[in-house]
Amino acid sequence: MKCRVSELRYKEIIDVADGCRYGFVGDAEVDLETGEVTQLIVPGRLRLFGLLGRWEDAVFPWSSVRRIGADTILVDRGLPRQDRRRD
């Protein structure tokens, strides 16, 4: 399956270990020398309607991506449960 980087923005990232939904891809980091995607970034959620800024962005190394589907990207972060982002 081929996919453009711009199409990744419409896909939701879900952890395969526990089904945690992190949100939609907001950006992708690309190595300009090799042309490979190195990271997917989900922007942090707004804090108090944006008045207090945002939470930290969630960064997913490309090596954690297990499968890319039509609507979702499955990742395996391998983090302990308490370090995972809550919905």
WOWO-V669496 format. One record per run of one state. SS is the DSSP state (H for helix, E for strand, C for the rest). FROM is the first residue (numbers start at 0). LEN is the number of residues. If there is no record, write none. Layout:
ss=SS from=FROM len=LEN
ss=SS from=FROM len=LEN
This chain:
ss=C from=0 len=4
ss=H from=4 len=4
ss=C from=8 len=3
ss=E from=11 len=4
ss=C from=15 len=5
ss=E from=20 len=4
ss=C from=24 len=2
ss=E from=26 len=5
ss=C from=31 len=4
ss=E from=35 len=7
ss=C from=42 len=3
ss=E from=45 len=1
ss=C from=46 len=7
ss=E from=53 len=1
ss=C from=54 len=3
ss=E from=57 len=4
ss=H from=61 len=3
ss=E from=64 len=4
ss=C from=68 len=3
ss=E from=71 len=4
ss=C from=75 len=5
ss=H from=80 len=3
ss=C from=83 len=4
